[in-house]
Amino acid sequence: MNEDIINLNVAIGSISKELIDVQKSLDAYRQKQARQEAIDDAALIFIEKAELVIEKAERGEIKLTDDQKRRIKSNLVKILGKIG
């Protein structure tokens, strides 16, 4: 049972790290957007990280709530619309 708890903690930590990376890249994009600097670079970083997390969630490698998926996809669509 302790091993299961440890494995669960490791999985949660991994998911948390990936979500933090996505959030940081989104924050960087928003910050640069406000200053109109290197928007495309920040947007591409966010797009890459967001797509990776969504792909992992769809393959069942990580578990995200429907709201987390929706929010990531929504931000992804908005950013793609702005740079595309």
C-alpha positions in Angstrom: 0.0 0.0 0.0 2.8 2.4 0.8 4.3 1.7 -2.6 1.0 2.6 -4.2 0.9 5.9 -2.3 4.4 6.7 -3.4 3.6 5.9 -7.0 0.5 8.1 -6.8 2.5 10.9 -5.3 5.1 10.6 -8.1 2.3 10.7 -10.8 0.6 13.7 -9.1 4.0 15.5 -9.0 4.6 14.8 -12.7 1.2 16.1 -13.7 1.6 19.1 -11.4 4.9 19.9 -13.0 3.5 19.7 -16.5 0.5 21.9 -15.6 2.9 24.4 -14.0 5.0 24.5 -17.1 1.9 25.2 -19.2 0.7 27.9 -16.8 4.2 29.5 -16.8 4.4 29.6 -20.6 0.9 31.1 -20.7 1.8 33.7 -18.1 5.0 34.5 -20.1 2.9 34.9 -23.2 0.5 37.2 -21.5 3.3 39.3 -20.0 5.0 39.7 -23.3 1.8 40.4 -25.0 1.2 43.3 -22.7 4.6 44.6 -23.6 4.3 43.6 -27.3 7.6 41.8 -27.1 8.4 38.5 -28.7 4.8 37.4 -28.7 5.3 34.8 -31.4 8.1 33.1 -29.4 6.1 32.9 -26.2 3.0 31.8 -28.1 4.9 29.0 -29.8 6.3 27.8 -26.4 2.9 27.7 -24.9 1.4 25.9 -27.9 4.1 23.2 -27.8 3.7 22.6 -24.1 -0.1 22.8 -24.2 -0.3 20.4 -27.1 2.0 18.0 -25.3 0.0 18.0 -22.2 -3.3 17.5 -24.1 -1.8 14.6 -26.1 -0.6 12.9 -22.9 -4.0 13.4 -21.3 -5.8 11.9 -24.4 -3.4 8.9 -24.3 -4.2 8.4 -20.7 -0.6 9.1 -19.6 -1.8 11.9 -17.3 -5.1 12.6 -15.8 -6.7 16.1 -16.2 -10.1 17.2 -15.3 -12.5 18.1 -18.1 -12.2 21.8 -16.9 -8.4 21.7 -17.1 -8.6 20.3 -20.6 -11.2 22.8 -21.6 -9.2 25.7 -20.3 -5.9 24.6 -21.9 -7.7 24.1 -25.3 -9.5 27.4 -25.0 -6.3 29.3 -24.4 -4.7 27.3 -27.2 -7.4 28.3 -29.7 -7.2 31.9 -28.7 -3.5 32.1 -29.1 -3.5 30.2 -32.4 -6.2 32.7 -33.6 -4.0 35.6 -32.7 -0.8 34.4 -34.3 -2.4 32.6 -37.3 
